[in-house]
Amino acid sequence: MTDRFSLPDALSGRRGTAVALLAVTLGGLVVRLYDLGARVTHQDEARVAYWTVRYAVTGVHEYRPIVHGPFLPLVNSKVFAALGANDFTMRLSTALIGACLPLSAWLFRDRLRDSEVVALAVVLAFNPILLYYSRFMRSDVPLAAFTFIALGLFVRWYDTRKHRYLFAATASYALSYTTKENALVYALCLLGAAVLLLDHRLFLARVRNRNPYGELRRYAAAALTFDPVSARRRDDRGRLLAGLPDAVRARKTKLLLSLAVVAEFFAVVVFFYAPRKGSYPDYPTHIAGGTEGIGLYWSLEELAAGRPGMFVAVVEDALLVSWRKFQHQWGTSEDHEFLYYWNDYVSTMEDGAVVLLALAVVGFVADRYSSRGPRDVVALGGYIGAVSVFGYPIITDIPAPWATIHALVPLALPAAVGLALIGRWGVDAYADGDGVGVSAAVILLLLLTAQVGGAVMETNYRNPTDPDNELVQYAQSSSDLKPTLNTVYEISRENEGVDVMWYGSEFNARNESINDQPPARPSGWFDRLPVAWYLEAEQYNRDETDAELVVESTTNASQFDEDPPPVIISLRNDAGAYERKLDGYRAHQFQRYLHSSPFVIFIDEAYLDEE
């Protein structure tokens, strides 16, 4: 689309655009992987990672709406098996998906200027919020990425009529439904934006002295024409269609293509949502209406042997049972004060997206009132982003900074137009010998870069767990637990017997084995996060020759009278019941959350002296 507009582009030629796009993507990858495992896990990360380790050990997994889609647990179980379980590997898949998102700008190359394609990649690669949550094991970045990539692939298919883009788009869109349930919200936003785009077209038709109703009939016919490529091109490709009249052949081709796309979508969804059955002896029997022991791979073996019953049960569980679970968990919502959620949402935007929002407004307005009229993809991004800014504070169950992701990714399209426009102003001014114009454009770009760069450094690297960081949610620990936990690991390798004792009613479990499978209730397991994840990961990473890390819990302080274990963990307020009994122990105090949640780890100094 280099020559479609009169203003010169700062980047000329598709090859230069591709090289710039790859350079931006590489930079985005580096900033995502740098020190990826440094931050202490958020509570949400810790619980999902813990259950992912349990799935990697037992092979047992089923969809649980409270932790959202099955994509991350299933993918990360393979990552853990290959690379071990730790904070870096836990976040690796999300980081890689976020790093690949800028590449999707290439899919819009026939709809955007070359400079806008590169600007889109820059916005997606370096926005502070998108960067922060690309370094966070949550499903929001994968959901936004898969949906945005699917949009680009659908656009590419529409522009080229090459069906490989259609199948790739279907796969990406199906993957979005395996990440998080608000993929349904994206579908509604896309539908609403499509209606507004249709209104654009009909209005422009009237301005250009064309019949709006005729245009409407034409668009309806185009929507029903799934494959506009002439069927004559397929005469020599398959005997199935040979000899049929062209019209019938074309309809049959479109029908087969439609069925293939639908089958692909459901195949991806079923693969991820199907339950997995391992060798775990206490596997729950409620899956698929009480069919004990069903699982995807076993059902495929049964299907291959001519016994489809289990496969049907697995498909039913993946689709119908999962849908009922979703409705039970998220089908109803509690009313909450909009302004409170809205203020939290706006505060996050102010800290991490003020530049993107400003550029999006500039780009949307400039494109809408340009001589060529509004472009569909730019308007689409603006509409979806605007609705999300106002809609997510209404539908979210808690004030959460990650909800802003679903507005920022679509708004990146008009923001890219705004950013490229500033760059072209500078190029035009340079070509005209306008030193003042060049200086103004350069200064503005430098100010934008400084603001974004400063926000990236502050929110992602200097203070990623600071209570004053608006990108940090309350369930993020503000303490650095890792040096102390490394000491606990070393002690457990030397100690015989119980290594770690959780003390107090809040941490107590009547039987520690109840924590082996989700939902790990009733027990004090949830209150042990994020430490429970670190202990479980350490045990998972040990080989058969290493000593087992033994963890127990109690509410009886008299157990510490004679021979207390080397590590005791409790709430700070509960430590008074036993602290005087611990001769030679050192206390390490931390926050489980951002603030107001102190707990303490007591470590026997005798082990420290031996190190």
N, C-alpha and C positions, 0 to 999 in steps of 0.2 A: 504493500500500500504506500510505497515511497512517493509515487508521483500523483497520488489522488488529490493532494492539497497543494495550494500555490506556495505556501510558506516553506522555506527550505528546512530540512531536518538537520540536526546536529550530527546525526549518524546517517551515513549514506550506504546503501547496499545491504542486502540480506546477510552476506557473509560477516560484515562488520557487526551487524546486529546480533548475530548468533554468537560471535566471539565475546561481545560485551555481556550477553546474557549468561554465558558460561562463567565468565569472570565474576559476575555478581553472585551467581549461585555458589561458586566455590567460596567466595567470601562469606556468604550466609552459612555455609556448612562449617567453616572454621569457627565462627563466633558461636555456633550452636554446640559444637563438640568441645570447645575449650573449657576445661575445668567443669565438665558436665556433672560429675559426681560429687562436687564439693558441697553443695547445699544439703543440709539435713532434710530428710523426707517430710513432706506434708502428710497429715493423717490419711488423706484419701490415697495418696501414693502408697503409703505403708500397708494399708489393709489389702489393696488390690495386689500389690507385689507379694505379700505374704500368701494369699490364696493362690497366686500364680505358682509360687514355689510348691505349695501343696499339690497342685495339679501336676506339676512336673514330676513329683515323687509318686503320686498315686495313679495318675492317668484319669482321674475322676473330675468331671466338670459339667456344669449345667448353667444355663442363663439365669442370672439374678439381676433384676432391673435396678436394684439399689446401687449396684456398681456399674450400671450401664452395659453397653454391648460387649460381646465376647471377643472382639478383635484383639485388644491389647493383651488380655490373659493368654489367649491361644498363641499369639505371635511371640510374646515375651517368654513363654515357656520354652520355645525353641531357642531363643537367644540365651536364656539361662543355661540350657543344656550345653550350648556350644561355648559360651564365654564366662559362665559363672553368674551368680546372683549378687549384684551390688547396685549402688545408686547409679553408676554410670550405665551399666547394661540395662537397668530398669527403664531408663529414659532414652536409650539409644534409638529405639524404633520411632518414637515420637519426634526426636530430633532429626532423624533422617527424612521423615515425611515432611516436616516443616522446612527442611533444607531443599527438598525437591519442589516445593510449591512455587518458587520463583520461575522455574522452568516452564510452568504452565502458561506464562505470558507468551511464549512462542506460538501457542495454539491460536492466539488472537491476531496473528500477524497480518491477516487480510482484512481485519476490522479496525486496526489501530495503526498509527504511524510507527515507523521504526523507532523513533525516539520515545514514543509512548510505550512501546513494548519493553524497552530497557527500563524506563521509569517504573513500569508496573512491577518488574522484577525487583528493582531497588526497594520499592515500598513494601513488598511482601517479605523481602529478606531481612530488612533492618528496622522495621517498626518495633519499638520496645516491648509492647504487649505480646505481639506474635512471637517475638524472640524468647521472651520469658516463658511462655507456655509451650514453646517448642522444646524447652529444657525442663519439662515437667511431665510426669507420666499421668496425663489426663487424655480423654478422648476428644476434647474440643478441637484441637488443632488437626488431628486426623479427619474428623468429620468435616470441618471447613475445607480442608485440602482436597479430600476426595470429591466433595460436591463441586468445588470450583474447577477442579480438573475435569470432572464430568461435563460441566457447562462448556468448557473450552473444547473438549472433544466433540460434543454435540454440534457446536458452532462449526468446527472444522469439517465434520461430516456434511453438514448442510451446505458448506461452501464448496466442497470437493466431490460429494456424492460417493466417496470411497467408503465402503462398508467396514473396513478395518477400524475406522474411527468410531463408527456406531457401536461395534462390539466392545472396543476399549472404553467408550463412554459408559456403556451399560455396566461393565465390570466395575468401573470406578464408582458409579452411582450406587450400585449394589453394596460395595464396600462401605459407603457412607452409612448405610442402614445397620451395619455390623458394629459401628463405633458407639453411637449414642442415639437415644430415642428421638431427640429433637431433629433428626433427619426429616421427620414428618413436617416440622415447622418450615424447613427449607422448601419442601414441596409446595406448601401453601404460599410461601412468599414468592416463589417462582411463578406460580399460577396467577397470583394477583398482579405481579409485574408484567406478565404476558398480556393480561387484559389491558393494562395501561399502555403498553406498546402498541397493541391493536388500535386503541383509541388514537394514538399518535398517527398511525398510518391512515386511518379513516379521515382524520382532520386534515392531514396534508393532501389527501386525495381531493377533498373539496376545494382547498386552496388552489390546487393545480387543475381545476376544472374537470375533474374526473368524478364519476358517479360513486359515492361512498358505498352504496349497497352492492354495486358491481364488484368493488374491491373486496367487500366482505365475503361475497360468494366465491371470489377467487382464492382468498385466504382459506376459506373453509374447504374448498376442493384440494388445495395444496396440503392442508393438514391431514386429509384422508388419503392422500397419495403418498404412501410410505416410501416408495422407491421410484423417483421420477426418471431414472435412467431407462432408456428404451429397452424393451425386452429383446429386440433384435440382436443386441450385443451378446445375448446369452444363447443364441441358436446353436453354437458349436461347443457349448460348455457342459451340457447335460442332456442325456437322452430322455430324462423324465419330462421335459417340456417340449421336446421336438415334435413338430407336426401340429401343434395347437395354434389357433389363431392368435395374432399378436396381443389383442386385448385380453383374452383369457389367460394367455401365458404371463402377461405382465401382472395381472391380478394374483395369479398363483405364486409368482415370484415374491410379490409383496407379502402375501399371506405366510409363506414359508419363512421369509426374513423376520416378520413380526413374531412368529412362533419361536424362532431361534433366539431372538432377543429376550422374550419373556422367559424362556427356559433357562437362558444364561443368568438372568437376574435371580430367579428362584434357586438355581443351583448354588450360587455364591451365598445367598442368605441361608439356605439349608445347611451348607457345609459348616458355616460358623455357628449357627444357633443349635445345631444338633447336639445332644448330650454325648459326652464321652464316658465310657465305662472302663475303669482300670481294675486292678486286683484288690482294691481296698475292701476289707471284709465288712465294714460297716456302711457300705454304700446305701444311700437313702432309697427307699422303695417307692417314692411317690412320683418318680419321673414317668411321663407318658401314661398317666392314668393308672399307675400302680404296676407297670411292667418292670420288674426288677432286672437290672443288669443290662438294659439295652444300651447301645452305643453305636456311633456312626460306622466305625470300621468293621465291627462285628456284623452289623446289619448288611453291609456291602458284601461280606463273605457269604452271609445267608442268601442274599439276593442272587449272587453268582451261582449258588448251589440250587437255585430254583425254589427257594423258600422266601417269598417277598414280605411275609407278615411283619417281621421285625423292622424291615426298611420302611414300610408304611407307618409303623408306630414312631419311628425316628422322624420322618417327615412331618407327621402330625405334631410331634413335640416341638420341632423346630419352628413350625408356623403357627399352629393354633394354640398350643399350650403357652408358647412364648408370648403370643398376643394377649392371652388372658392374664398372664403375669404382668405384662406392661400395663394393661388397663387397671389391674388391681393396685399397682404401685403408683402410676402416674396419671391414671384416667381422671382423677379428681384433684382439684387444687384448693388450698385454703386461701381465703382472702387475706391480703396484707396491704399495708399502707403504701400506696404507689410512690409518694414523694420520698419516703425513706429509701426505698430501693432505687429510685431514680437518682437521688443525690449521691448514693454510693457509686452508681454506674457512671455518672458524670465526673465524679472525683477521679475514678480510674482513667477515664478518657483524658482528663486534664493532665495527669501525670505521664501517660504513655501514648497519647494519640492526638494531641492538639494540632500537630503539624499535618498529620494525615487528614484530619477533619477539615482543616482550612483549605488544603489542596483539593479535597473532594468537592467542596462548595465551589471553589474557583473553576475546577474542571467541569463540573456538571453544568454550571451556568454558561461557561464559554462554549461548551459543545452544544447546549440546547439552543442557543441563539446564534450559532454560526450560520454562514450562508448555505451550508449543506444540510442544515437541520440536525436534530438530535440523532446520534448513532445509537442503534439498538443496545449494544453491549454496555455502552456508557450509561445510558438511561436505566438499563436493567440493574446495574450495580448500584446506582444512586437510589433507586426505589427500594431495593431489598435492604440496603444499609439503613435508609431512613426509617423504614418500618421496624427494623430490628432494634434501633436505638430506643424507640418508644415502646416496642413490644416486649423485649426481654425483661425489663423491670416488672412487667405485669405477670409473666408466666413463670419466672424462676422461683424456686422454693426457698432459696437463701440469697442474701446479697453476696454476689460472687464476682470477682474481677474477670474471671475467664469468660463470662457471658458476653463481654465486649468483643471477643474474637469474631462472633457471628455477624457483627455489624462491620467490623474493620475489613475483613477479607473482601466482601462485595464492594465496599467503598473504595478499595484500592484501585478499582477501574477508573472512576472519575478523578481520583487523586493522581493517578498516573498522567492523565490528560493535563491536569493543573501543573504538575511538576515539569512535564515536557514543554508546556507552553512558556514557562519562565525561561527554560533553556533556549527555546527558539527565539524569544525576545532578545536574548543576549547575542545569539548568532546573527540575527537580522541587524542588530545595532552594530555589530562588528563589520558586517558586509557593507553597511552604509557609512562607516567611519564615524559612528556616533559613540564617542568615548564615554559620555555620561550614561547612555543607555547600557553599554557594556558593564560599566562599573556598578550600576544599580542592580543589574541581573546577577553579577558575580557576588556582590555583597549579600543580596537576598538569599542566594543559594548557599553561601557560607553560613549565614545565620540559621537557615533551616538545618543544615548539616550539623552545626554546633549544638543546636537544641536537641536533635535526635540522638547525636552521639553522646551528649551529656546524659540524657535520659537512659540510654542503653547502659552506660557505665554505672550509673547510680542504681538503677533498678535491678540489673542482671548480675553485676559483678561485685560492686562495693558493698551494697546493702540488700542482698536478695532475701534476707529474713528479718529485716528491720520493721518494727511496728509502724513506723512513719511512712513506709513504702506502700503506696495505694494499690500496688499490684499483688501484695501479699495478703492472703486470706487468713482469718484468725486461727485456723487449725494447723498453721505452719509453726513449728517450734522455732523460737528465736535464739536457742542455745546451740552451741557446738558440742554435740555429744560424742563425736567420733574418736577423739584421743582417749577418752575414758573407756569407751566400748572396746577399743583395740586392746587396752589393758585387761578388760574382762575376758576377751578371747584368749589372751596369753595365759591367764590364770587358769582358765578351764582346761587348757591342755596339760597342765601340771597337776591339777587337783583331782582327787578321787572322791566320788560321791556327788552330792548336790553342789552344783557350781553357782547357780543363781536362785535366790529365794525372793519371790514377791511377797510383801507383807501388807496386810490390811484388807478390809472387806471390799474395797473398790477394785483391788487387783486379784482377788481370790477366785479360784476355780475349784469346784468340788472334785473334779477329775481333769487333769491336764489334757487327757486324750480328746476331750470335747473340743479342743482348739485345733485339732488336726484338719477338720473340714468346716467350711463356712456353713451357717453364719456364725459359728463359734459362740453360741448363746445357749443357756444362760451362763455367763461367766464374766470375769473382769477383764477379758481379753481386749476389748475395745479400748479400755482405759490404759492399757499397757503400750499402746502405739505412741510413737513410732519404734520404741525399743524392741517390741515383739518382732517386728520385721527384721531388725538387725541380728537378733539372736537366731531367728529361723534361717536367714541367709547364711550366717556363719556355719551353722550345722549343715546346710545343704552343700556348701563349698568344700567341706571336709571329705577326704577319701576314706576308704575302709580302714586304713592303718591309723587314722587319727582318733583321739578320744572323743566320745560323744559329749556334747554340751548339754548338761542335765539341768532342767528348769523345773521348779516346783513353786507352790504358793501356800501361804498359811495365814491364819488370823490369830495364832497362838504365840505370843511373844516369849513364853517360857521355853520354847524350842531353842532360844539363843542363850540360855543360861550357861551351858557347859561348852558345847562345840558348835558355834554358829558357822554357817557356810561362808566362804570367802567373799561373796558378793550378796548384798541385801538391798532391795529396791522398795521404796515406799513413798507415799506422799509426805511432804515435809511435815505436815501437821500430825501424821501418825508415827513419826520417828521417835517422839518422846517416850513411847511405850517400851522401847528396847534400846535406845541409843546409849544409855548408861551401862548396859551390859556388854557393850562392844569395846573391849580393851585393845588398843592398837589398830583401830580402823580409821580410815580417812573418809570424810564426807565430801561428795561432789554434788552440788545442787544445780538443777536445770529447770527450764520451763518446757512443759509438754506442748503448749500452744504459744502464741505470741507473748502473752502476759497472764498474770494471775492464775498460774497453774503449776506451782513449784512441786517438784519431786526430788528425791535425793537418792544417790547411789553410794552405799557404804562399801569400801574395799579394804580388805585385810592388808595392812602395811607389811606384814611379814612376807607376802608374795612380792610386794614392790621392792623390798630390800634385796630379794634374791635376784632381781633382774639386773 
